[in-house]
Amino acid sequence: MTDAPTTPTTRRRRPALRTAVAAAVGAGLLLALAPAAAVARPAAGPGTADCGGPHGGRATGAARAGAVATPERRADWEAADAALAGMTGPGYSTSALGAVREDGRLVWRNATGVTELDGAPADPRGSFRIGSATKPFVATTLLQLVGEGRLDLDDRLECLQPGIVPNSTAITVRQLLNHTSGVADYTQDPAFDFRRPEWLDGGRFKHYGLRDLVDIAKRYPPAFPPGQDWQYSNTNYILIGMIIEKLTGRGWNEEVTRRIIRPLGLTGTWMPGDSPFLPGPHAHGYYKSGTGPVDVTLFNPSMAGPSGAGVSTTADLTAFLHALLGGRLLRPAELAAMRQTTDHGEGRTYGLGLQRLDTPCGSFWGHAGGIPGYSTMLLGSADGRREFAGSATVYDAPDEPANAAWQKVFVTALCGPRPGAAGTDLARTAP
């Protein structure tokens, strides 16, 4: 349900919210580049919190109402339209939305497919569940608190949430943000498998508090000692949400709204608590059961919380990433820390709530997201000049062709029909 690095079709193999790797791993787009050097203080010994100090499918790609395409690069946008239609035309997805922003200006936005099975055409301006693309919003909020001196990235979890999980005396805030904490992922619990009748028939409307989700995670052993490996765990961001709430006295979603959504004027973005509804025009998400399609659009997003409850639009997501990578939301030190990747396996492309995707036209930073019915991809160039956001409501499709079609959407949108030529300028700015 809150997979961040997720492919459109991993839902067929894994329960909702289960961990996944980045959306393009299967196609080899993530290259094993040397990670940036870690910025860390020496860790306190085991059992020592060291808490002293001040910081304890029917459309063909035709333009929809609300679509945007600048005429000066008609070939690029025609190729992007065709790639988008490549998701819905073959039936991989019931809808697909995409947008590109350049130098702050929305230069391409379109949608293909339908809002409901046999329904109206999908709206390029429509909202959708963004899953783990929520994590960059939450990480940015936490890093703003770091920049304000409210805490330090190497503060121990024990100092902020005493005894909350095993190994809390050895886990740092940085390790929560970059998934090197070893904390078990609560989404492995059967309660979050959206394919089970129990979830579909009523479990999806259950309320979960942040502590409830952490308590579920504690039923499972840590994956590894803190700092010794990398494994994607949604529980990490539940704990980050709890830290935000403790430091600010406000709900994690209220703080994200106050610090990011409202100042940037992201009128289509929402961090819901318990409301199961999507605002405004939106495409429905479906799961194929033995008796036919099941509409999974409505559920209580508290089961995802700060790890993936967000709702947004392609225009808003690109505007957020433009502001973030352009330096409007964080000081240089915190933004640099956000792009410090780990030195462990698949984590070599993962920083602090951002992951790096290496494409034929350069490296981009962002996050993937998966939640029942919806897959999201959010990517931007390191200099904040070009951003892509997309959403697909994958229904029932074979993994390889569906993954390839989804990757073609964002690579074409970012790089153009000839990646080597269109992306020369971006390649020079790659970190």
N, C-alpha and C positions, 0 to 999 in steps of 0.2 A: 503494500500500500504506500510505502514511502521509499521505494527503491530510488536511489539517486542514480548512481551510475547504472542505468537500466536500458536494455534493448526493448523494442516494442513488443516482442513476443516472449519474453522471459516468463510472463504470467502463465504460460502454458506448462511450464516445468516447475514453478515455484509458487508457494503460497503468496498472497498479497503481502506487501511490505517487506518481503525477504530481501536479503542483501544481493547485490549484483555488481558487476564491473561496469566500466564506462560504456556508453552506448555504442562506441565504435570499436571496441576491442576485437570483436569477432571478425571484423574486416581488416584488421591490421593497421588501422589509422593511428593508433596510439603507439608511438615509437619509444623504445627504451632509451631515452636520452639521459644524460647524467643529471642527477637531481641537484638542486641548489643546496648549498651548505646549510645544515641545521643551525638555528640560533637558539641555544639553550644554556641555562645555568647548570652546574653540576647538581645532580639529583640528591636529595636527602636519602639517607640509608633506609632500608626496609623497616617499616614500623615507626618511622619518624616523620611526623607531619611537618615539622619545621615551620610552625605557623607564626613565628615572630615577625615583626615588621608591620608596615602600614597596610598591607593588602591581605588580609586573611584570604459507399460507393457508386454514385451514378454520375457524378460530375466529370467533365473532361478538362478542367483547368481554365475554363472561361472566367473572365473577371466577374467577381461578385460585387454587389452594392457594398461600398466601403473599401473596395480594393484600391491599392495605391501602386503606381509604377511610373517612374520618371522616364520620359521618352528618350533621353540622350543615350541610354544603354539598353535599348529595346531587346537586343539579342540576349543579354544577361537575364532579363526578367522573363522573356519567353521561355528560356531554358529552365528557370526556376518554376514557372507555372507548369511546365511539362513534368518536372521532377515531382512536384506536389501532386499532380494528377496521377503519377505513378504509384501513389499510395492507395488511392481510392479506386482507380480504374480497374486494376486486377482484383480488387476486393480485399486487399490487406487491411484496410481501415475503412470505417464508415464515414469518417471525416478527416481532413488534414488542413491545418492552418499554418501559415508562415509569414514572417516579416523580417525585413532588413532595415537597419538604421545606419546611416553614414554621416559622420561629423554632426551628429545630433538630429539629422533630418530623416524622417521615415521615407525611404525611397522605393520600397516594394512591400506590399502586403496583399495576400490573397487567401482563398479558401477553396477547397473542393469537397465533394461528398455532400452529406445530408445531416440535418440536425437530429432527426429521428429516422428510424427505418421507414422507408416510403414517405418521408416527410419533406419539409422545405429545404432548399439549398443551405449549406453551412455558411455562416456569416463571418467574414474576415475580422470583424470587430468583436466576435463572440468571446465569452469568458470560458475558462476551463480549469480543472484541478491541475496544479503544477507539481504535486508530489514533492520529491526531494529537491526540486529547484527552490523550495522554501529555505533550504539550508543557507545559501548565500545571504539572504535577508537576515537570518538569525545570527550568522557569524559576523556580519557587518555590525549589527547592533552590539554584540559582545565586544568587538574590537573598538568600537567607539568608547565603550566604558574603559577599556584598557588605555586608550589615548587620553582619557580624562583622569587617569591615575586611580581609578576605582578598584582595579585589580591588576595582576600581572599574568602574562601567559604561562609562566612557570610556577604560579601558585598551585598549591596542592588542593585537590578536591576535598580532602579531609578538613581543610580550613574553612571551606565554603559550605559544605554539606556533610557534616561529620557522620561517619559510619553509613553513608548512603548506599554504597556497594562494596563488595570485596575489593581489596587493594586500594581503597580510597586514599590511604596515606602515601601511596607511591604514584598515583595518577595525577597528572598536571592538566591544567586547562588546555594547554596546547595539544596534549594527547587526545583530549575529547574532540577538539576541533578537527584534528587530522586523522582520526580513527586508528590511533596506535595505543589506545588505552587498554585493549583487551576485554573491555566490558561486553558481556553477552548481549546479543541483539534480541530484544523482546519480541520481535516479529516472527521469530522461529516458532513461537507458541501456536498451537492449532487454532486458537481463538481468532487469529488474524489471517487464516486461510480462506480467502473469499470464494473459493470453489466449493466449500463445504455447505451443505443445506442449512446447517445451524447458523452460519453467517448470513446467508442469503435470506433466510426466513425471519430474521429479527436481530441476530447478533450484530449486524451492521449499524444498528441504531443505539447501541449501548454507549453510555458515557464512561470515559476514562479520565481520571485526573493524572497529572504528571507522575505523582508518587505511585499510582496504580500501575503504570507502565513500567516503572523502575522495579517495583516489586515482582512483576511478572518476569523481568529479565533476570532477577536474582534466583529464579528457579533453575537456572542453567549455569554451569561453571564458566569462569572467565576463559576466553579463547587462548590467552597467553599472558605472561607477565607484562606489566605496563612498559611500553617503549621497546619491546623486543620483536614486534612484528606489526603487520598492518592487516586489519580486517574491517570492512565496512559494517558499522553498527548504528542503527537508528537510535539506540538508547543513549549514545553519546550526546545527541542533540536534545533529547529530553532533559538530560542533566544540564546542558547549556541553558535551556529555557528556565530551569529551576534556579540557576545562578543569576540569570538576568532578573528574575522576579525577586530574589532575595536582595540584590543590590539596589534595585530601583523602587521596590514596593508596589510595582504594577505588574499586571499580567504580561507574559512574554509578547503576546500579540498586540497588546496596547502599546508596548514600548517600540515594537517594530513599526507600528502605525505612526506613533508620535515622532520617531526619529527619521524614518525613511519614506513611508507611503505618503503621508500628508505633506512634508516639505517638497517632495518631488512632484506633487500633483498627480499621483497615480490613481486616478478615479476608478479604474477597473480592477484594482488590486485589493484583496481582502484576506485577512488572516482570521478565519472564523474560529469560534470556540466549539459550540455544539450544533449550530445550525446545519441541517443536512442539505440545504438548498444552494443552487447556483444562481447568481443574480443575472438579470438581463438575458439577451440571446445567448444560447449555448448549445453545443452538440452533446447528445447523450452518449454515455459509455455503456458498452454491452459485454456480457460474458456468454459464451456458448455452452449451454448445459445439454444434458441428454434429451431434454424435451424442447429444445429450441433456445432462442435468444432470451437472456434475462437482462433487464435494464438495471445497471448498478450505479446510475448517476447519483442517487440519493443515499447517503449514509452519514453517520455522525463523525465528523473529522477529528474529534478529540482522540480517536484511536491513532492519529498521526501526530497531532500537536506540532511542536516546533521542528519535528523531523520531516514534516511533509503535508501540513494541512492547508497550505496556501491556495488561493484562487487568483487568477490574473488573466491578462490578455497579451497577445504578442507585442502590441505597441507599448504597453506598460513594462513588460519584461526587458525589452531592448532599451527603453529609457532608463530603467534602473541600472542595467549593466553599463550603459554609457556613462552614467554619473559615477558609478563605483570605480570602474577602470580609468576614468578620466580624472580621478582624484578629488571629486566633490564630496565624498562621504567619509573618507578616512584620511588621516595624516599620512605622509609618505612612509613612515616607519611601519605603521600597521598595514598599509596596503602592500608593502614589500613582504612583510611576514605572511600575509595571506597567500602569496605566491611561492612561499618556501615549501617545496614538496618533500615528502619523506624519503628515506633511503631503504624502504622495505618493499620488495616485489611490486605488486600492483599499485602500491601507494606511491610509487615513484612519479606518478602524474597527479597526485593529490596534495593540495596545500591545506589552508585553513578555511574550509567551506567552499573552495574553488578547486576544480580539476582542470588539467591542461589536456587539450586535444590537438594533436599534431596532424595537419592536413597537407595536401599537396601545395597549398599556397601559404603555409606558415602555421604558427602555433596560436591557438585561441584558448581563452579561459572562460569557464562557466560551470554549468552543472546540468546533469540529466535528472529526470524525475519520472517515477512510475507510481501509480496508485490505481485501484480498480477502475478500469475503463479508459484510462488516460495515460499517454506517454508524452513527456515534454523534453525539449532540448533547448538550452540557453547557452550561447557562445559569443564571445567578443574578443577583438584584438587587444593585445596588451596595452596599446596606447589609447584605448577608448575611442577609436575612430570608426570601427565597424562592428555591428552587433547583429546576431540572428536569434530569433526565438520561434519555436514551432511546437505544435501540439497535434497528436494523432490519436484517434479513438480506435485502436487496433481491436478487431473483433475476433477473427479466427483465421490464422494464416500460417503457412510453413515458415520456420524461423529464418532460414538463410535468405530467401528472396525478399521477405518483408524487411529484414535488417538492412539488406543492401539497398532497398528502395528508400528507406528512411535516411540512411547515410547519404544517399545521393541528393536528397532534399537539402540538407544543410551544407554539404560540400559545394553543391552548385550555387546555392544562394550566397555563400560567402566568397567563393573563388571564381564564379562565373563558369561558362561552358568550357573554357580552356584554362584549367587551374594554374598551369605554369605561367601563363602570360598575365592573367587577371590578378594573380596574387603576388607579383613580384614585390610590390611595396610592402605588403604584409610580411613577407618572408624576412625582410630587412629588420622589421620591428619585433620579430619573435624573440622571446626571452631565451 
